[in-house]
């Protein structure tokens, strides 16, 4: 999957065309590690077979969580979506059937909204410009706007010369007929936009990109993706710009590479209006529910798109293409149009409540999730981190500055998909694949066991196991179903924990 983060260095300004022109408007698993293998190439992790693969920018690997032998581990590049292998011998396998996501952190058919009675229409699809440089796109867009302005001026002048030939019909201007109720898309957008910010991140060496964030609480914390701010987390510069144009410097309070979540705080923002967006319950979301996404695709701040929840609990492993290890999520899938630059922005329900953080997209450009080699735009497959999980992670980051990961204490293979998550025979660097006296060891699991279910959820791969474990918190008890020598067994496992990214 590609991460939707964003921009690259700005290329020379594009020259507007002359003459008349047509208008154109997923390493380590939850609680398990993988044994070391030869260094893996910088490629996106292979996905399982039941879901599309997603790549989202992530700083570092999940660490000692259920890892595949040789899962990836590097720091994410917030300016480009896509995934790179970690230092482990084996790369994190991409989940075949998973949907791929792009940082910046996608549209389909539309149904009747629960409010207002009018369908949310979507404009005709237009091919997304293939580019990794926000500057170039901006230049092209400016040229188009200038040309449009000139054309409009000429049209007005011509009409003025021959007023009697005009056949236009004026609208009545009945605002009530536009259905701009507080619960309409327009009403929700008007209320939410002032609480959404465009984030610009620049690393110490000049690399960086653009993403999105939103006001999380009344203390002024901003919630976003780790891959959006990772380049600036080590001595770089971060700014957050509100819809009214006011820009503030910001700092990272804490970031979780494995979850792809980060919390920021504004500097010298005593004059800023800080209204947190209301948080919904992602556990209550149903397939078919209406969605609204807000972000800055390709740097275009304040962009609002609509769609539906097209799937739930979609296992997604994402990487930013910058050598980082993958992040894992049991994602909300939406067809709302999401593109690079949307990463970190809110995915809202029809009542205006945040139900997820837009993080990744499936891209058709390279057969994967829109990697660096040629990231393309939305094809209607976007993925968001469920807000129930993101809220828990944010609370840990605000409290201690470090993420807390639930784990079962095993290292699993990340390449095999379809039959479950198999515990490795030997762990990394000759370590034990089942942590002595760890949660799985206490429950009786052994190397070679294949985990096929976690509670009622089918496990088809290592990444799926990780994403499902990370939906829980340390101390939770889950039931694992596993196969040993062809026979099926079950065991109750109380999740342990690991603090910080490794």
N, C-alpha and C positions, 0 to 999 in steps of 0.2 A: 504494500500500500504506500501511497505517497503521502507525505505529510504536507499539510497545506500551509506552510509557513512560507515565507515568502519571498521576499524580493531578493534580487541579487544586485550587483553593482549596476548603476545606471549607465547604459550605453549612450553613444552620441545621440543627440536629439534627432528624432525622425523628421524627415522633410515632408511636408504635406504634399499630396499629389496635385498635379496641375490639371486644369481642364475640368470639365464636368465629371463628377464621380457619382456612382450610385450610393445611396444611403446604406450604411451598414452599422448598423448599430453595434510485520511482526517478529533459546537461551535459557534464561533461567525460568524455571517454572515455579508455581506457587509452592514454596516450601521445598523445592528439589533443585539439585544442581546437576549439570551434565559433566561427565568426565572429560578431561582435556583430550583433544585430538589435534592433528596438524592444523596450523592456522588456516582459517577459512577465508576465501576470497571475499572482496567487498561486494557481496550480492545480497539481495533481499532474502529473508528467511522463507523456506518453502512452506506453503500453506497446506492444511489438511484438506481432505477431499470433499467435505460437505459444505464448506462455506467459502466465500471469496477471501482473498488475502488482502490485508490492509497494511499500509506503511504509514507510520506517523513518526515524527521526530521525537526521539527520546534521548535523554542524556546518557545514562549508563544502564547496564544490565540490571535485572532484578536481583542479582546477587545469589545468595545461597538458596534461593527458592528452588522449587523443583526445576532443575535445569536439565537440558538435554546435554548429552556429551558434547561439549564444545559449543556453548551458545555464545552469541555475539556480545561485545561489550565495548562500546566507545561513547564519546559524547556526541549528542545530536547536533546537527546543523540547522538551526531554526530557519534558515532561509530557503531550504529546499526540502521537499517531501521525498520519501523514498527510503530504503533501508540498507544499512551496511552491516556486515558481519562483525562479531566481536572478536576478542583475542582467543576465544575458545577454539578447540579443534573443530567442533561441529557447529555449523551455523544454525540459528533458530529456523526451524522449518516454517515455511509460509503455510498458512492454513488454506488448503485448496478451495474449499467451499466458502471460505470467509470472504467477506466483502472487503475490498481494499479501500484504504482511506488515505487522504492526503492532508498534511497539516495545513493549518491555516484556518485549520482544520479546519446534495446531489439531486431530479424532478420526474415525475411520472404522471399518471392520470389523476384527475382531480375529482373529489366528491363534494357533496353539499356540506358546508361548514355548519357546525352546531350553533353558530350565531349568525343571525342576519338573513339566512335563507338564500344567499347568493353564493354560487360556487367560486372558489378561489381560482381564477383563471391564471394560466401561466402563458407568458409570451412565447412565440414560436422559438424553437431551439435554433441557436445560431452557433456555428463552430467556434470554440474557444480558441483565441490566438495562441499558437505554440510559442511559449517564451518562458524564460526563467528570470527575465529581467523586468522588474516592476517599472523601471525608468522608461524603457522602450515603449511598453504598453501605454504608460501615461502620456508619452509624447504623441503616440498615434491617436489616442483619444482626444487630446487637446486639438490636434489638427482637424479631427472630424467635427469637433464642436465649433471651431472657428469657421470652417466651411459652412456648417449649418447656419451659423449666425449671419454670414454674408448672404446666403441663399434666402433667408427669411427677410432680410432687408430689401433685397431686390424684388422679391415677390410683393412686398407691401407697396413699394414704389410703383411697380407696374399696375397693381390694382388701383392705385390712386389716379393713374392716368386714364383709366377706362372704367370708372365706377359703375356705369350703367350695365356693363357686361357681366358683373358679378352675379353668380348663382348660388352663393353660400347661404346657409340657414343658421341663424343664431340659436344657441341653446337657451332654455328658459332660466338656467342657473338655479334650479331647485336643489339646494344642498342636501335636503332631507332624502332625496331619491338616491343619494350616493351611499347610504347605509354606513355612515361613519359613526357607529355606536361605539361606546367604550370597549365592547367585546368584539368588535370587528377587527380585521387585520390592521386597518388604518388606525383604529383607536389604540390597539395594543402597541403598535409600532411607535405612535406618538408618545406614549407613556414610557416605553422602554429605552428608546434611543438616547435620552440624556444620561442613562446609566451604563451605556456601552462605550468603551474607549478603544481607540486604535493604538496599538503598541508598536513602537519602533525600537528594535534592539540592534546594538552595534558592539561587536567584540573589540578587544584591545588591539587586534590586528586589522580591524576594518571590516571584517565580515559581519553580516547581519541580515535582517529581514523585517517583514511586517506581519503582524498578527492582530488578534482581537482579545479583549478581556471585558469583564463586567464587574460592577460594584457588588461585592459579596456581603458586606455587613456595614453597620453604622459606624464602625471604627475606620472605615475607608479602605479595607483590604480589597484587592482586586484579584479575581480568580481567572486563570488562563491555563494554557498548556505549557509544560516544561519545554517542549521543543521551540516554542515561540521565544523564550527568553534565555535559553541555554547558552547562546553565544556571548551574552553580556553578563552572565552570572559570575565570571571570574575577572572582574576589573573592567568591564565594558560600560556602555551607557544605555540606559533605558528611559524612554519617554512615553507618556500616555496622553493622548489628545481626545478631549471630549467633543460631543457633537456641536457645541457652541464655539469650537475652535480653540478653546483654552488648552494649553499644553503644560504638563508638569513632568519634572524628573521623577523617576521611581527607582525603588530598590527591591531586590528579591528577599522576601522574608523566609521562604523555604521552597524547595522544589523536590519533586519525586520523579526520578527518571523512569522507574518501572511502571508507575501509574500514568505518566505523562501529565502531571498536574503541577502547577506552581502558584504561589501566592505572592503578590506584590503589595507594596505600600507607597503611596505618593509622598513626595518631599515638598515641604513648604506649600502646602495646599490648604491653608486656612480659609481661603476664599472660595474653595471648590464646593459645589453642591453635590453632596454624596447621598444618593437615594438607592439603597440596595434593591436589587431585583428580588421578587418573591421566589422562594425555592419550592418546587412541587415535590412529588413523590414519584420517582421513576419506576418504583415497584408497582404502581397503580396504572402504568401506561399499558394500553392495548393496541394491537396491530390495527391500523386504520384510523387511529386518532390523528387529528390535524396537528401540524407543526408549523412553527415560524422560526426561521434562522436569521440572525443578525450578525453582520461582520464587515470585513474590509477586503473582499476578494480582489486580488491584484492591486491592492492599495486603495480601492474605491470605498472609502469609509461610509458607514451608515447604510449599507445595502441590506434590504429586507427581502427574503424569499420565503415561499410557503410550500408545503407538501403534506405528507402523512408519515406515520410510523409504518414502514414497510416490513419490518421484522424486529424481534426482540432477542436478547441473549445471543447475539451473533459473536462468536469467538473471533477476535481480531488481534493479530500481532502486527505492530507497526514499527517502522524505523524511518529515520529522516534522511537516510542516504549519506550521512556524514560520518560513518564509522561507529555509530552508536549501537548499543545493544537494544533489542526490541522492548517495547512496552506492550502490555497485554490488557485487554478489556473484554468484558462480555457486553458488547455494545448495543446501543439502540441504533437501528438502521433507518434512515430516512431518505426520501426522494427529493426533499427540498434542495434546491440548487446550492451546492457548497463548493468552493474553489480555494486555491492557495490564497491565504490571507484571512480566511474565515476561521482558521484555527484559534481555539480559545474563546470563541464567541458563544453566546447562549443559544440553545435549542429550546424553544418554548412551546407550551401547549396552547390550546384554544382559549384558555383563560388568562394567558400572559404569565404563567409560572414557568420557571426554568426547570426543565426535566433532564438536561444533559449539556455537556460541553462539546461542541463540534471539534473533532480532532483529526479525522482522516477521510480519504475518499478512495474509491476504486477508480482507477484511470484506465482507459482503453488504449492510451498512447503507446505503451510499451508492453502490453500483455500482463502487466503487474499493477502496482498501485501508484503509478505515476512517479517513477523514480527520476533521478537527476538527468538521465539520458534523454528525456523528452517528456516532461510532465505535461499532461493535457488537463482540460477542465472537467467539469461535472458531467457525468453520464447517468446521473440519477441514483448513485450508490454512495451515500455519505454515512459516516459513523460517528456517534457521540458517546462520550463517557457518561454512564448513568449518574445523575446528580446525587443519588443516595450514596454512591461510592465516593464521588468527588468531594462531597461535604465532609465525610469522615476523614479523608486524606487532608483536606484543608484545615480541619480542626487540629490535627496532629502537627501540621506545619506551622500554624500560628502559635501553638503552645510550646513546641520544642525546636522548630526549625528543621526537623527531620521526619521522614516518612516511616511508618511502621507497616511491615508486611506480614500477613499471616502465612504460616508454612507448615508442611507436614514432615519435612526432614528427609527427603529422598531426592535422588538425581535421576531424571528420566530422559529417554531419548526424545529428541525434538524433530527428527526427520521423518520417522515412521508415522503414517496417518491412516485412519480408517478402522483400526482394530483396538485402539485404546492407547494409553500412555504406559509404556513398559519401563520398569525400574531397571537402570543400568546394572551390569554385573560389577563394574568397578567405577568409582567416582573420579573426579578430576585429580590429576597428579597422584594417582594411586590411593586416593582417600576412599572411605566407605561410601558406597552408593546409598545406603540407609544409615542416617546419622544415629550412632549408638545412643540409646536411651532417649531418642527423639520421639515425637508423636507417632510416626509410622512404625518405628521399632517397637514401641510399647504396645501397639495394636497388632503386632505379629506379622507385618509385611516384610518380604524378603526380596533380594535382588532377583530379577527375572519375572516377578509378578507383573501382570498387566492390569492396570486400573481401567475399568470400563464404565463405571458410573460414580458420580458424586451425588449423593441423595438420589433425586429422580432425574438428574441430568446425565445424558449419555456423554461419555468422554471418548473422543475418537483420536486424540493426539496429545502430545505434551503441552502445546500452547493452549489447548482447550482446558486442560486440567488447571493450568496456571490461572487463566482468566476466571475460571469458576471459583477457585480457592480465594482469589483476591476480591471476590464479591463479599466475602465474609470478613470477620475481624478476629484477632487473636482471642482464644478462649472459647470460640464457638465449637460445638461438636457436630461433626458431619459423619455420614455413613458412606464408606467406600465399598464398592463392589469390585472384586478383582478375580482374575483367573490364575490358577497355578496348576501346572501339569494337566491342563484341560478341564479342571474342575473349578466351579464358581464358588467364591466365598464372599462374606461380608465382614466388615470390621468397623467399629465406632472409633473415630479419631478426634481427639481434642486438639485444635490447631495451636501451634506454638507461634513464636514471632521472631522477627529480625528487624532491627532498627537501622535505618540508613541505607543508602545505595552502595553497592560494591562494584 
